[in-house]
Amino acid sequence: MTIRIVTDSTCDLPADIVAAHGITVVPLYINIGAKSYLDGIDLTRQAFYAGLPGYQPFPTTAVPGAGQFAEVYNRLADEGATDIMSIHIAPSLSAVVNAARLGADMIKNARVTVIDSGQLSLGLGFMVQLAAQAAADGCSVAEIVALLDELRGRAYVFATLDTTEFLYRSGRVNGFQNGLGTLLQIKPILKMHNGKAESEKIRTSKMAARRLVELAQEIGPVERLALVHTDNRDGAQALWAQCSHLFPAVRDPIDVKVTPVIGAHIGPGAVGFACLRAPRG
């Protein structure tokens, strides 16, 4: 039995980790004007965020088709995979899981198991990395599915946005809410856990950073943590300086500029955490 792991580009795993674990990443699309780019292939994160404030019309995103997933699965089967585990961003945020399942239905020469991570960014990425490690260690598909079910309940992402403007542009809030948020200096906090997206409205950046630290404290000890941001490394490092003492098990957290597929909707300047809570008991 040979198990291969597939995910999508919203996982935000660094390239060295992807390569070390033999993970296959299917890119999503970023559409800027009349041009369509493959996330992480045709457009770098640095170039995207440099242009983001001035893009006209506003960038949009799109999901790979079922046929593209089928091509990936067939290639892995041709390379010797007997089982493929395809782990993706939560369906509440994207249609990737549906496209992957349709692609899996086209495959006859390997068994494909499509998993809803209930997460995004490195909340998804941590799960993918641990699944790949489990496959390398000789675990069965059933054992990896059980592992992912358990990890799903321990994965969290919290982030505070610098502006509501990009949520407005992408249709996530209306014009009145956006104007009020700007006037009152509202810094939304977005939370993702176990497939459920929630938000809080916080006044000012300082209060939002304090609330992020509180949220991190509330989940208890963590075994993995990453700093995630949309081209705001200084903000991420400042946040870590405030709360590193709360995470004695984390000495050097991954610092990731999140995919443009997510950044297009939340805008530049966002900062937060992705983490795996340590098992209880």
Order of alpha helices (4+ residues) and beta strands (2+ residues): beta-alpha-beta-beta-beta-alpha-beta-alpha-beta-alpha-beta-alpha-alpha-beta-alpha-alpha-beta-beta-alpha-beta-alpha-beta-alpha-beta
